[in-house]
Amino acid sequence: MIYTNVCKHCLKQYRSRIKSFSCDQCKNKDEDYFDKIVAYLKKYPNSNALQISDALGISAYQVLNYLKEGRLNYARGHFEQIGEAEEGSTGL
Ligand SMILES: [Zn+2]
């Protein structure tokens, strides 16, 4: 099964065997943003997506995308009000 994905960063279409959210070129950027968000949340655990986007220069839309991917699950308590309350979404 080959998926056609759309990179959330550059909006380029690309194909891969697993469903993913960023192309190879943008993956590094992706990890970088993710690390920054994690670091920020450690420092300011009660931040919401808008504060994160402000502080890191990442769009709130992208911050929310990380949430949708379930990658910030461990911080779920702080993001519950946003509305992604998927239990145990480890499905990557
Ligand atoms: Zn890309």
PDB file of the backbone (N, CA, C, O) and the ligand in Angstrom, with CONECT records:
HET     ZN  A 101       1
ATOM      1  N   MET A   1       0.849  -1.207   0.000  1.00  0.00           N
ATOM      2  CA  MET A   1       0.000   0.000   0.000  1.00  0.00           C
ATOM      3  C   MET A   1       0.879   1.250   0.000  1.00  0.00           C
ATOM      4  O   MET A   1       1.713   1.433   0.887  1.00  0.00           O
ATOM      5  N   ILE A   2       0.688   2.087  -0.980  1.00  0.00           N
ATOM      6  CA  ILE A   2       1.456   3.337  -1.044  1.00  0.00           C
ATOM      7  C   ILE A   2       0.504   4.497  -0.771  1.00  0.00           C
ATOM      8  O   ILE A   2      -0.558   4.604  -1.384  1.00  0.00           O
ATOM      9  N   TYR A   3       0.888   5.331   0.126  1.00  0.00           N
ATOM     10  CA  TYR A   3       0.066   6.484   0.446  1.00  0.00           C
ATOM     11  C   TYR A   3       0.565   7.710  -0.304  1.00  0.00           C
ATOM     12  O   TYR A   3       1.764   7.885  -0.521  1.00  0.00           O
ATOM     13  N   THR A   4      -0.367   8.539  -0.688  1.00  0.00           N
ATOM     14  CA  THR A   4       0.024   9.856  -1.178  1.00  0.00           C
ATOM     15  C   THR A   4      -0.182  10.836  -0.036  1.00  0.00           C
ATOM     16  O   THR A   4      -1.304  11.045   0.426  1.00  0.00           O
ATOM     17  N   ASN A   5       0.892  11.421   0.406  1.00  0.00           N
ATOM     18  CA  ASN A   5       0.841  12.335   1.535  1.00  0.00           C
ATOM     19  C   ASN A   5       1.050  13.762   1.058  1.00  0.00           C
ATOM     20  O   ASN A   5       1.630  14.002  -0.001  1.00  0.00           O
ATOM     21  N   VAL A   6       0.573  14.691   1.848  1.00  0.00           N
ATOM     22  CA  VAL A   6       0.860  16.094   1.579  1.00  0.00           C
ATOM     23  C   VAL A   6       1.666  16.632   2.749  1.00  0.00           C
ATOM     24  O   VAL A   6       1.228  16.596   3.899  1.00  0.00           O
ATOM     25  N   CYS A   7       2.839  17.126   2.434  1.00  0.00           N
ATOM     26  CA  CYS A   7       3.699  17.641   3.495  1.00  0.00           C
ATOM     27  C   CYS A   7       3.049  18.853   4.142  1.00  0.00           C
ATOM     28  O   CYS A   7       2.589  19.767   3.458  1.00  0.00           O
ATOM     29  N   LYS A   8       3.017  18.849   5.464  1.00  0.00           N
ATOM     30  CA  LYS A   8       2.341  19.949   6.147  1.00  0.00           C
ATOM     31  C   LYS A   8       3.189  21.206   6.172  1.00  0.00           C
ATOM     32  O   LYS A   8       2.693  22.279   6.515  1.00  0.00           O
ATOM     33  N   HIS A   9       4.442  21.094   5.818  1.00  0.00           N
ATOM     34  CA  HIS A   9       5.315  22.269   5.837  1.00  0.00           C
ATOM     35  C   HIS A   9       5.359  22.945   4.484  1.00  0.00           C
ATOM     36  O   HIS A   9       5.083  24.139   4.368  1.00  0.00           O
ATOM     37  N   CYS A  10       5.708  22.179   3.454  1.00  0.00           N
ATOM     38  CA  CYS A  10       5.871  22.798   2.134  1.00  0.00           C
ATOM     39  C   CYS A  10       4.699  22.458   1.207  1.00  0.00           C
ATOM     40  O   CYS A  10       4.647  22.927   0.070  1.00  0.00           O
ATOM     41  N   LEU A  11       3.769  21.649   1.691  1.00  0.00           N
ATOM     42  CA  LEU A  11       2.558  21.290   0.952  1.00  0.00           C
ATOM     43  C   LEU A  11       2.841  20.500  -0.323  1.00  0.00           C
ATOM     44  O   LEU A  11       1.979  20.375  -1.192  1.00  0.00           O
ATOM     45  N   LYS A  12       4.044  19.974  -0.421  1.00  0.00           N
ATOM     46  CA  LYS A  12       4.394  19.128  -1.538  1.00  0.00           C
ATOM     47  C   LYS A  12       3.739  17.751  -1.372  1.00  0.00           C
ATOM     48  O   LYS A  12       3.614  17.240  -0.259  1.00  0.00           O
ATOM     49  N   GLN A  13       3.329  17.172  -2.486  1.00  0.00           N
ATOM     50  CA  GLN A  13       2.811  15.810  -2.422  1.00  0.00           C
ATOM     51  C   GLN A  13       3.952  14.819  -2.571  1.00  0.00           C
ATOM     52  O   GLN A  13       4.855  15.015  -3.384  1.00  0.00           O
ATOM     53  N   TYR A  14       3.908  13.771  -1.795  1.00  0.00           N
ATOM     54  CA  TYR A  14       4.936  12.749  -1.907  1.00  0.00           C
ATOM     55  C   TYR A  14       4.337  11.407  -1.519  1.00  0.00           C
ATOM     56  O   TYR A  14       3.295  11.339  -0.867  1.00  0.00           O
ATOM     57  N   ARG A  15       5.006  10.356  -1.927  1.00  0.00           N
ATOM     58  CA  ARG A  15       4.490   9.023  -1.655  1.00  0.00           C
ATOM     59  C   ARG A  15       5.370   8.296  -0.664  1.00  0.00           C
ATOM     60  O   ARG A  15       6.589   8.464  -0.647  1.00  0.00           O
ATOM     61  N   SER A  16       4.741   7.495   0.150  1.00  0.00           N
ATOM     62  CA  SER A  16       5.520   6.700   1.086  1.00  0.00           C
ATOM     63  C   SER A  16       4.707   5.485   1.489  1.00  0.00           C
ATOM     64  O   SER A  16       3.501   5.424   1.249  1.00  0.00           O
ATOM     65  N   ARG A  17       5.365   4.533   2.095  1.00  0.00           N
ATOM     66  CA  ARG A  17       4.689   3.301   2.473  1.00  0.00           C
ATOM     67  C   ARG A  17       3.928   3.431   3.767  1.00  0.00           C
ATOM     68  O   ARG A  17       3.017   2.651   4.042  1.00  0.00           O
ATOM     69  N   ILE A  18       4.296   4.408   4.559  1.00  0.00           N
ATOM     70  CA  ILE A  18       3.524   4.681   5.762  1.00  0.00           C
ATOM     71  C   ILE A  18       2.944   6.077   5.644  1.00  0.00           C
ATOM     72  O   ILE A  18       3.490   6.945   4.964  1.00  0.00           O
ATOM     73  N   LYS A  19       1.844   6.268   6.312  1.00  0.00           N
ATOM     74  CA  LYS A  19       1.237   7.582   6.310  1.00  0.00           C
ATOM     75  C   LYS A  19       2.117   8.517   7.132  1.00  0.00           C
ATOM     76  O   LYS A  19       2.482   8.187   8.260  1.00  0.00           O
ATOM     77  N   SER A  20       2.456   9.658   6.590  1.00  0.00           N
ATOM     78  CA  SER A  20       3.265  10.590   7.364  1.00  0.00           C
ATOM     79  C   SER A  20       2.843  12.009   7.052  1.00  0.00           C
ATOM     80  O   SER A  20       1.999  12.242   6.187  1.00  0.00           O
ATOM     81  N   PHE A  21       3.430  12.947   7.753  1.00  0.00           N
ATOM     82  CA  PHE A  21       2.934  14.311   7.699  1.00  0.00           C
ATOM     83  C   PHE A  21       3.943  15.307   7.160  1.00  0.00           C
ATOM     84  O   PHE A  21       3.607  16.467   6.920  1.00  0.00           O
ATOM     85  N   SER A  22       5.177  14.865   6.969  1.00  0.00           N
ATOM     86  CA  SER A  22       6.146  15.780   6.385  1.00  0.00           C
ATOM     87  C   SER A  22       7.100  15.011   5.481  1.00  0.00           C
ATOM     88  O   SER A  22       7.464  13.869   5.761  1.00  0.00           O
ATOM     89  N   CYS A  23       7.490  15.650   4.409  1.00  0.00           N
ATOM     90  CA  CYS A  23       8.372  15.011   3.442  1.00  0.00           C
ATOM     91  C   CYS A  23       9.781  14.902   4.030  1.00  0.00           C
ATOM     92  O   CYS A  23      10.069  15.457   5.090  1.00  0.00           O
ATOM     93  N   ASP A  24      10.649  14.181   3.328  1.00  0.00           N
ATOM     94  CA  ASP A  24      12.000  13.971   3.844  1.00  0.00           C
ATOM     95  C   ASP A  24      12.725  15.282   4.105  1.00  0.00           C
ATOM     96  O   ASP A  24      13.407  15.449   5.116  1.00  0.00           O
ATOM     97  N   GLN A  25      12.561  16.199   3.171  1.00  0.00           N
ATOM     98  CA  GLN A  25      13.255  17.477   3.310  1.00  0.00           C
ATOM     99  C   GLN A  25      12.807  18.241   4.555  1.00  0.00           C
ATOM    100  O   GLN A  25      13.593  18.961   5.171  1.00  0.00           O
ATOM    101  N   CYS A  26      11.559  18.076   4.909  1.00  0.00           N
ATOM    102  CA  CYS A  26      11.015  18.868   6.008  1.00  0.00           C
ATOM    103  C   CYS A  26      11.061  18.111   7.333  1.00  0.00           C
ATOM    104  O   CYS A  26      10.777  18.671   8.392  1.00  0.00           O
ATOM    105  N   LYS A  27      11.416  16.855   7.260  1.00  0.00           N
ATOM    106  CA  LYS A  27      11.386  16.050   8.472  1.00  0.00           C
ATOM    107  C   LYS A  27      12.307  16.607   9.549  1.00  0.00           C
ATOM    108  O   LYS A  27      11.958  16.632  10.730  1.00  0.00           O
ATOM    109  N   ASN A  28      13.480  17.050   9.130  1.00  0.00           N
ATOM    110  CA  ASN A  28      14.420  17.621  10.092  1.00  0.00           C
ATOM    111  C   ASN A  28      13.834  18.849  10.776  1.00  0.00           C
ATOM    112  O   ASN A  28      13.924  19.022  11.992  1.00  0.00           O
ATOM    113  N   LYS A  29      13.232  19.689   9.950  1.00  0.00           N
ATOM    114  CA  LYS A  29      12.585  20.877  10.477  1.00  0.00           C
ATOM    115  C   LYS A  29      11.522  20.476  11.491  1.00  0.00           C
ATOM    116  O   LYS A  29      11.360  21.085  12.548  1.00  0.00           O
ATOM    117  N   ASP A  30      10.814  19.433  11.117  1.00  0.00           N
ATOM    118  CA  ASP A  30       9.751  18.916  11.952  1.00  0.00           C
ATOM    119  C   ASP A  30      10.270  18.510  13.327  1.00  0.00           C
ATOM    120  O   ASP A  30       9.720  18.900  14.356  1.00  0.00           O
ATOM    121  N   GLU A  31      11.340  17.718  13.321  1.00  0.00           N
ATOM    122  CA  GLU A  31      11.932  17.271  14.577  1.00  0.00           C
ATOM    123  C   GLU A  31      12.387  18.471  15.396  1.00  0.00           C
ATOM    124  O   GLU A  31      12.236  18.515  16.616  1.00  0.00           O
ATOM    125  N   ASP A  32      12.941  19.427  14.692  1.00  0.00           N
ATOM    126  CA  ASP A  32      13.451  20.626  15.327  1.00  0.00           C
ATOM    127  C   ASP A  32      12.335  21.373  16.050  1.00  0.00           C
ATOM    128  O   ASP A  32      12.476  21.746  17.215  1.00  0.00           O
ATOM    129  N   TYR A  33      11.228  21.585  15.350  1.00  0.00           N
ATOM    130  CA  TYR A  33      10.081  22.251  15.966  1.00  0.00           C
ATOM    131  C   TYR A  33       9.571  21.468  17.153  1.00  0.00           C
ATOM    132  O   TYR A  33       9.257  22.014  18.211  1.00  0.00           O
ATOM    133  N   PHE A  34       9.501  20.157  16.938  1.00  0.00           N
ATOM    134  CA  PHE A  34       8.961  19.326  17.994  1.00  0.00           C
ATOM    135  C   PHE A  34       9.817  19.427  19.256  1.00  0.00           C
ATOM    136  O   PHE A  34       9.296  19.556  20.364  1.00  0.00           O
ATOM    137  N   ASP A  35      11.134  19.366  19.072  1.00  0.00           N
ATOM    138  CA  ASP A  35      12.037  19.499  20.208  1.00  0.00           C
ATOM    139  C   ASP A  35      11.826  20.825  20.921  1.00  0.00           C
ATOM    140  O   ASP A  35      11.819  20.898  22.150  1.00  0.00           O
ATOM    141  N   LYS A  36      11.653  21.863  20.125  1.00  0.00           N
ATOM    142  CA  LYS A  36      11.460  23.186  20.725  1.00  0.00           C
ATOM    143  C   LYS A  36      10.178  23.236  21.542  1.00  0.00           C
ATOM    144  O   LYS A  36      10.141  23.804  22.633  1.00  0.00           O
ATOM    145  N   ILE A  37       9.130  22.635  20.996  1.00  0.00           N
ATOM    146  CA  ILE A  37       7.856  22.632  21.711  1.00  0.00           C
ATOM    147  C   ILE A  37       7.985  21.872  23.021  1.00  0.00           C
ATOM    148  O   ILE A  37       7.520  22.322  24.068  1.00  0.00           O
ATOM    149  N   VAL A  38       8.627  20.707  22.941  1.00  0.00           N
ATOM    150  CA  VAL A  38       8.812  19.908  24.148  1.00  0.00           C
ATOM    151  C   VAL A  38       9.598  20.686  25.196  1.00  0.00           C
ATOM    152  O   VAL A  38       9.234  20.710  26.371  1.00  0.00           O
ATOM    153  N   ALA A  39      10.680  21.322  24.754  1.00  0.00           N
ATOM    154  CA  ALA A  39      11.513  22.079  25.676  1.00  0.00           C
ATOM    155  C   ALA A  39      10.718  23.222  26.299  1.00  0.00           C
ATOM    156  O   ALA A  39      10.828  23.501  27.493  1.00  0.00           O
ATOM    157  N   TYR A  40       9.924  23.868  25.468  1.00  0.00           N
ATOM    158  CA  TYR A  40       9.132  24.990  25.957  1.00  0.00           C
ATOM    159  C   TYR A  40       8.103  24.533  26.982  1.00  0.00           C
ATOM    160  O   TYR A  40       7.876  25.193  27.996  1.00  0.00           O
ATOM    161  N   LEU A  41       7.489  23.395  26.695  1.00  0.00           N
ATOM    162  CA  LEU A  41       6.468  22.877  27.612  1.00  0.00           C
ATOM    163  C   LEU A  41       7.066  22.434  28.939  1.00  0.00           C
ATOM    164  O   LEU A  41       6.412  22.488  29.981  1.00  0.00           O
ATOM    165  N   LYS A  42       8.310  21.999  28.885  1.00  0.00           N
ATOM    166  CA  LYS A  42       8.965  21.627  30.140  1.00  0.00           C
ATOM    167  C   LYS A  42       9.178  22.867  30.997  1.00  0.00           C
ATOM    168  O   LYS A  42       9.036  22.840  32.220  1.00  0.00           O
ATOM    169  N   LYS A  43       9.519  23.945  30.321  1.00  0.00           N
ATOM    170  CA  LYS A  43       9.810  25.186  31.010  1.00  0.00           C
ATOM    171  C   LYS A  43       8.515  25.872  31.466  1.00  0.00           C
ATOM    172  O   LYS A  43       8.421  26.388  32.579  1.00  0.00           O
ATOM    173  N   TYR A  44       7.534  25.860  30.581  1.00  0.00           N
ATOM    174  CA  TYR A  44       6.263  26.529  30.873  1.00  0.00           C
ATOM    175  C   TYR A  44       5.111  25.553  30.658  1.00  0.00           C
ATOM    176  O   TYR A  44       4.422  25.602  29.640  1.00  0.00           O
ATOM    177  N   PRO A  45       4.914  24.672  31.626  1.00  0.00           N
ATOM    178  CA  PRO A  45       3.982  23.539  31.433  1.00  0.00           C
ATOM    179  C   PRO A  45       2.538  23.945  31.174  1.00  0.00           C
ATOM    180  O   PRO A  45       1.766  23.141  30.653  1.00  0.00           O
ATOM    181  N   ASN A  46       2.160  25.141  31.515  1.00  0.00           N
ATOM    182  CA  ASN A  46       0.754  25.502  31.368  1.00  0.00           C
ATOM    183  C   ASN A  46       0.469  26.300  30.103  1.00  0.00           C
ATOM    184  O   ASN A  46      -0.587  26.920  29.979  1.00  0.00           O
ATOM    185  N   SER A  47       1.393  26.285  29.182  1.00  0.00           N
ATOM    186  CA  SER A  47       1.216  27.066  27.966  1.00  0.00           C
ATOM    187  C   SER A  47       0.144  26.460  27.075  1.00  0.00           C
ATOM    188  O   SER A  47      -0.064  25.247  27.058  1.00  0.00           O
ATOM    189  N   ASN A  48      -0.525  27.326  26.340  1.00  0.00           N
ATOM    190  CA  ASN A  48      -1.429  26.815  25.314  1.00  0.00           C
ATOM    191  C   ASN A  48      -0.784  26.990  23.940  1.00  0.00           C
ATOM    192  O   ASN A  48       0.307  27.546  23.814  1.00  0.00           O
ATOM    193  N   ALA A  49      -1.470  26.512  22.937  1.00  0.00           N
ATOM    194  CA  ALA A  49      -0.887  26.498  21.595  1.00  0.00           C
ATOM    195  C   ALA A  49      -0.495  27.894  21.121  1.00  0.00           C
ATOM    196  O   ALA A  49       0.526  28.062  20.453  1.00  0.00           O
ATOM    197  N   LEU A  50      -1.293  28.881  21.460  1.00  0.00           N
ATOM    198  CA  LEU A  50      -0.998  30.241  21.004  1.00  0.00           C
ATOM    199  C   LEU A  50       0.271  30.786  21.636  1.00  0.00           C
ATOM    200  O   LEU A  50       1.071  31.453  20.980  1.00  0.00           O
ATOM    201  N   GLN A  51       0.444  30.495  22.912  1.00  0.00           N
ATOM    202  CA  GLN A  51       1.652  30.955  23.590  1.00  0.00           C
ATOM    203  C   GLN A  51       2.885  30.285  23.003  1.00  0.00           C
ATOM    204  O   GLN A  51       3.922  30.921  22.809  1.00  0.00           O
ATOM    205  N   ILE A  52       2.760  29.003  22.724  1.00  0.00           N
ATOM    206  CA  ILE A  52       3.873  28.269  22.117  1.00  0.00           C
ATOM    207  C   ILE A  52       4.206  28.869  20.763  1.00  0.00           C
ATOM    208  O   ILE A  52       5.374  29.106  20.453  1.00  0.00           O
ATOM    209  N   SER A  53       3.198  29.112  19.967  1.00  0.00           N
ATOM    210  CA  SER A  53       3.424  29.645  18.631  1.00  0.00           C
ATOM    211  C   SER A  53       4.071  31.025  18.706  1.00  0.00           C
ATOM    212  O   SER A  53       4.955  31.345  17.911  1.00  0.00           O
ATOM    213  N   ASP A  54       3.639  31.822  19.643  1.00  0.00           N
ATOM    214  CA  ASP A  54       4.227  33.142  19.859  1.00  0.00           C
ATOM    215  C   ASP A  54       5.696  33.051  20.221  1.00  0.00           C
ATOM    216  O   ASP A  54       6.541  33.747  19.659  1.00  0.00           O
ATOM    217  N   ALA A  55       5.977  32.178  21.171  1.00  0.00           N
ATOM    218  CA  ALA A  55       7.324  32.108  21.725  1.00  0.00           C
ATOM    219  C   ALA A  55       8.313  31.493  20.751  1.00  0.00           C
ATOM    220  O   ALA A  55       9.486  31.866  20.740  1.00  0.00           O
ATOM    221  N   LEU A  56       7.857  30.564  19.939  1.00  0.00           N
ATOM    222  CA  LEU A  56       8.787  29.807  19.099  1.00  0.00           C
ATOM    223  C   LEU A  56       8.730  30.205  17.632  1.00  0.00           C
ATOM    224  O   LEU A  56       9.537  29.740  16.827  1.00  0.00           O
ATOM    225  N   GLY A  57       7.785  31.058  17.286  1.00  0.00           N
ATOM    226  CA  GLY A  57       7.675  31.435  15.892  1.00  0.00           C
ATOM    227  C   GLY A  57       7.162  30.314  15.007  1.00  0.00           C
ATOM    228  O   GLY A  57       7.443  30.276  13.809  1.00  0.00           O
ATOM    229  N   ILE A  58       6.415  29.410  15.600  1.00  0.00           N
ATOM    230  CA  ILE A  58       5.754  28.351  14.849  1.00  0.00           C
ATOM    231  C   ILE A  58       4.279  28.717  14.811  1.00  0.00           C
ATOM    232  O   ILE A  58       3.741  29.211  15.802  1.00  0.00           O
ATOM    233  N   SER A  59       3.623  28.486  13.693  1.00  0.00           N
ATOM    234  CA  SER A  59       2.220  28.873  13.652  1.00  0.00           C
ATOM    235  C   SER A  59       1.410  27.991  14.594  1.00  0.00           C
ATOM    236  O   SER A  59       1.708  26.811  14.781  1.00  0.00           O
ATOM    237  N   ALA A  60       0.382  28.589  15.180  1.00  0.00           N
ATOM    238  CA  ALA A  60      -0.475  27.831  16.092  1.00  0.00           C
ATOM    239  C   ALA A  60      -1.072  26.635  15.374  1.00  0.00           C
ATOM    240  O   ALA A  60      -1.308  25.584  15.970  1.00  0.00           O
ATOM    241  N   TYR A  61      -1.312  26.815  14.081  1.00  0.00           N
ATOM    242  CA  TYR A  61      -1.846  25.727  13.276  1.00  0.00           C
ATOM    243  C   TYR A  61      -0.906  24.527  13.303  1.00  0.00           C
ATOM    244  O   TYR A  61      -1.346  23.384  13.424  1.00  0.00           O
ATOM    245  N   GLN A  62       0.390  24.798  13.189  1.00  0.00           N
ATOM    246  CA  GLN A  62       1.362  23.705  13.223  1.00  0.00           C
ATOM    247  C   GLN A  62       1.434  23.072  14.598  1.00  0.00           C
ATOM    248  O   GLN A  62       1.532  21.852  14.730  1.00  0.00           O
ATOM    249  N   VAL A  63       1.383  23.915  15.624  1.00  0.00           N
ATOM    250  CA  VAL A  63       1.394  23.364  16.983  1.00  0.00           C
ATOM    251  C   VAL A  63       0.225  22.404  17.149  1.00  0.00           C
ATOM    252  O   VAL A  63       0.366  21.326  17.727  1.00  0.00           O
ATOM    253  N   LEU A  64      -0.922  22.806  16.637  1.00  0.00           N
ATOM    254  CA  LEU A  64      -2.100  21.947  16.747  1.00  0.00           C
ATOM    255  C   LEU A  64      -1.929  20.670  15.930  1.00  0.00           C
ATOM    256  O   LEU A  64      -2.442  19.613  16.298  1.00  0.00           O
ATOM    257  N   ASN A  65      -1.208  20.776  14.826  1.00  0.00           N
ATOM    258  CA  ASN A  65      -0.945  19.580  14.034  1.00  0.00           C
ATOM    259  C   ASN A  65      -0.152  18.543  14.816  1.00  0.00           C
ATOM    260  O   ASN A  65      -0.405  17.343  14.714  1.00  0.00           O
ATOM    261  N   TYR A  66       0.806  19.020  15.593  1.00  0.00           N
ATOM    262  CA  TYR A  66       1.561  18.083  16.421  1.00  0.00           C
ATOM    263  C   TYR A  66       0.619  17.378  17.394  1.00  0.00           C
ATOM    264  O   TYR A  66       0.767  16.190  17.679  1.00  0.00           O
ATOM    265  N   LEU A  67      -0.330  18.121  17.885  1.00  0.00           N
ATOM    266  CA  LEU A  67      -1.290  17.517  18.806  1.00  0.00           C
ATOM    267  C   LEU A  67      -2.120  16.468  18.096  1.00  0.00           C
ATOM    268  O   LEU A  67      -2.381  15.392  18.635  1.00  0.00           O
ATOM    269  N   LYS A  68      -2.534  16.795  16.877  1.00  0.00           N
ATOM    270  CA  LYS A  68      -3.360  15.853  16.117  1.00  0.00           C
ATOM    271  C   LYS A  68      -2.609  14.566  15.837  1.00  0.00           C
ATOM    272  O   LYS A  68      -3.194  13.484  15.799  1.00  0.00           O
ATOM    273  N   GLU A  69      -1.318  14.697  15.643  1.00  0.00           N
ATOM    274  CA  GLU A  69      -0.506  13.508  15.408  1.00  0.00           C
ATOM    275  C   GLU A  69      -0.329  12.683  16.669  1.00  0.00           C
ATOM    276  O   GLU A  69       0.169  11.558  16.622  1.00  0.00           O
ATOM    277  N   GLY A  70      -0.734  13.241  17.779  1.00  0.00           N
ATOM    278  CA  GLY A  70      -0.608  12.502  19.026  1.00  0.00           C
ATOM    279  C   GLY A  70       0.797  12.519  19.581  1.00  0.00           C
ATOM    280  O   GLY A  70       1.146  11.724  20.454  1.00  0.00           O
ATOM    281  N   ARG A  71       1.601  13.433  19.066  1.00  0.00           N
ATOM    282  CA  ARG A  71       2.993  13.419  19.480  1.00  0.00           C
ATOM    283  C   ARG A  71       3.211  14.167  20.781  1.00  0.00           C
ATOM    284  O   ARG A  71       4.267  14.050  21.403  1.00  0.00           O
ATOM    285  N   LEU A  72       2.229  14.923  21.186  1.00  0.00           N
ATOM    286  CA  LEU A  72       2.376  15.646  22.446  1.00  0.00           C
ATOM    287  C   LEU A  72       1.457  15.069  23.507  1.00  0.00           C
ATOM    288  O   LEU A  72       1.031  15.765  24.429  1.00  0.00           O
ATOM    289  N   ASN A  73       1.163  13.804  23.365  1.00  0.00           N
ATOM    290  CA  ASN A  73       0.250  13.136  24.272  1.00  0.00           C
ATOM    291  C   ASN A  73       0.597  13.337  25.741  1.00  0.00           C
ATOM    292  O   ASN A  73      -0.275  13.557  26.582  1.00  0.00           O
ATOM    293  N   TYR A  74       1.865  13.259  26.021  1.00  0.00           N
ATOM    294  CA  TYR A  74       2.279  13.315  27.412  1.00  0.00           C
ATOM    295  C   TYR A  74       1.903  14.649  28.050  1.00  0.00           C
ATOM    296  O   TYR A  74       1.833  14.760  29.274  1.00  0.00           O
ATOM    297  N   ALA A  75       1.666  15.649  27.225  1.00  0.00           N
ATOM    298  CA  ALA A  75       1.295  16.960  27.748  1.00  0.00           C
ATOM    299  C   ALA A  75      -0.211  17.175  27.653  1.00  0.00           C
ATOM    300  O   ALA A  75      -0.704  18.298  27.760  1.00  0.00           O
ATOM    301  N   ARG A  76      -0.911  16.101  27.456  1.00  0.00           N
ATOM    302  CA  ARG A  76      -2.329  16.172  27.173  1.00  0.00           C
ATOM    303  C   ARG A  76      -3.111  16.996  28.198  1.00  0.00           C
ATOM    304  O   ARG A  76      -4.027  17.741  27.851  1.00  0.00           O
ATOM    305  N   GLY A  77      -2.733  16.845  29.450  1.00  0.00           N
ATOM    306  CA  GLY A  77      -3.432  17.567  30.508  1.00  0.00           C
ATOM    307  C   GLY A  77      -3.514  19.054  30.244  1.00  0.00           C
ATOM    308  O   GLY A  77      -4.489  19.711  30.609  1.00  0.00           O
ATOM    309  N   HIS A  78      -2.483  19.575  29.608  1.00  0.00           N
ATOM    310  CA  HIS A  78      -2.439  21.014  29.386  1.00  0.00           C
ATOM    311  C   HIS A  78      -3.162  21.413  28.116  1.00  0.00           C
ATOM    312  O   HIS A  78      -3.425  22.594  27.887  1.00  0.00           O
ATOM    313  N   PHE A  79      -3.479  20.443  27.302  1.00  0.00           N
ATOM    314  CA  PHE A  79      -4.090  20.783  26.030  1.00  0.00           C
ATOM    315  C   PHE A  79      -5.531  20.296  25.921  1.00  0.00           C
ATOM    316  O   PHE A  79      -6.164  20.429  24.874  1.00  0.00           O
ATOM    317  N   GLU A  80      -6.032  19.742  26.996  1.00  0.00           N
ATOM    318  CA  GLU A  80      -7.349  19.140  26.914  1.00  0.00           C
ATOM    319  C   GLU A  80      -8.410  20.102  26.376  1.00  0.00           C
ATOM    320  O   GLU A  80      -9.313  19.698  25.644  1.00  0.00           O
ATOM    321  N   GLN A  81      -8.290  21.364  26.744  1.00  0.00           N
ATOM    322  CA  GLN A  81      -9.313  22.321  26.350  1.00  0.00           C
ATOM    323  C   GLN A  81      -9.374  22.529  24.845  1.00  0.00           C
ATOM    324  O   GLN A  81     -10.368  23.030  24.320  1.00  0.00           O
ATOM    325  N   ILE A  82      -8.304  22.141  24.150  1.00  0.00           N
ATOM    326  CA  ILE A  82      -8.276  22.309  22.699  1.00  0.00           C
ATOM    327  C   ILE A  82      -9.150  21.266  22.019  1.00  0.00           C
ATOM    328  O   ILE A  82      -9.680  21.510  20.935  1.00  0.00           O
ATOM    329  N   GLY A  83      -9.304  20.116  22.641  1.00  0.00           N
ATOM    330  CA  GLY A  83     -10.307  19.208  22.139  1.00  0.00           C
ATOM    331  C   GLY A  83      -9.821  17.941  21.477  1.00  0.00           C
ATOM    332  O   GLY A  83     -10.632  17.185  20.942  1.00  0.00           O
ATOM    333  N   GLU A  84      -8.523  17.679  21.493  1.00  0.00           N
ATOM    334  CA  GLU A  84      -8.051  16.392  20.998  1.00  0.00           C
ATOM    335  C   GLU A  84      -7.843  15.486  22.199  1.00  0.00           C
ATOM    336  O   GLU A  84      -6.767  15.494  22.797  1.00  0.00           O
ATOM    337  N   ALA A  85      -8.812  14.738  22.549  1.00  0.00           N
ATOM    338  CA  ALA A  85      -8.696  13.907  23.751  1.00  0.00           C
ATOM    339  C   ALA A  85      -8.663  12.435  23.374  1.00  0.00           C
ATOM    340  O   ALA A  85      -9.424  11.624  23.902  1.00  0.00           O
ATOM    341  N   GLU A  86      -7.793  12.116  22.477  1.00  0.00           N
ATOM    342  CA  GLU A  86      -7.685  10.717  22.074  1.00  0.00           C
ATOM    343  C   GLU A  86      -6.941   9.919  23.123  1.00  0.00           C
ATOM    344  O   GLU A  86      -5.805  10.236  23.475  1.00  0.00           O
ATOM    345  N   GLU A  87      -7.575   8.908  23.606  1.00  0.00           N
ATOM    346  CA  GLU A  87      -6.919   8.051  24.577  1.00  0.00           C
ATOM    347  C   GLU A  87      -5.966   7.104  23.875  1.00  0.00           C
ATOM    348  O   GLU A  87      -6.327   6.448  22.899  1.00  0.00           O
ATOM    349  N   GLY A  88      -4.759   7.043  24.376  1.00  0.00           N
ATOM    350  CA  GLY A  88      -3.799   6.060  23.905  1.00  0.00           C
ATOM    351  C   GLY A  88      -3.588   6.031  22.413  1.00  0.00           C
ATOM    352  O   GLY A  88      -3.526   4.952  21.823  1.00  0.00           O
ATOM    353  N   SER A  89      -3.478   7.174  21.792  1.00  0.00           N
ATOM    354  CA  SER A  89      -3.232   7.173  20.367  1.00  0.00           C
ATOM    355  C   SER A  89      -1.744   7.055  20.111  1.00  0.00           C
ATOM    356  O   SER A  89      -1.041   8.060  20.011  1.00  0.00           O
ATOM    357  N   THR A  90      -1.277   5.854  20.008  1.00  0.00           N
ATOM    358  CA  THR A  90       0.130   5.630  19.729  1.00  0.00           C
ATOM    359  C   THR A  90       0.326   5.203  18.291  1.00  0.00           C
ATOM    360  O   THR A  90       1.404   4.746  17.911  1.00  0.00           O
ATOM    361  N   GLY A  91      -0.718   5.352  17.490  1.00  0.00           N
ATOM    362  CA  GLY A  91      -0.704   4.745  16.177  1.00  0.00           C
ATOM    363  C   GLY A  91       0.082   5.468  15.118  1.00  0.00           C
ATOM    364  O   GLY A  91      -0.507   6.061  14.214  1.00  0.00           O
ATOM    365  N   LEU A  92       1.366   5.441  15.198  1.00  0.00           N
ATOM    366  CA  LEU A  92       2.142   6.043  14.116  1.00  0.00           C
ATOM    367  C   LEU A  92       2.799   4.963  13.300  1.00  0.00           C
ATOM    368  O   LEU A  92       3.503   5.260  12.335  1.00  0.00           O
TER     369      LEU A  92
HETATM  370 ZN    ZN A 101       8.008  19.299   2.929  1.00  0.00          ZN2+
END
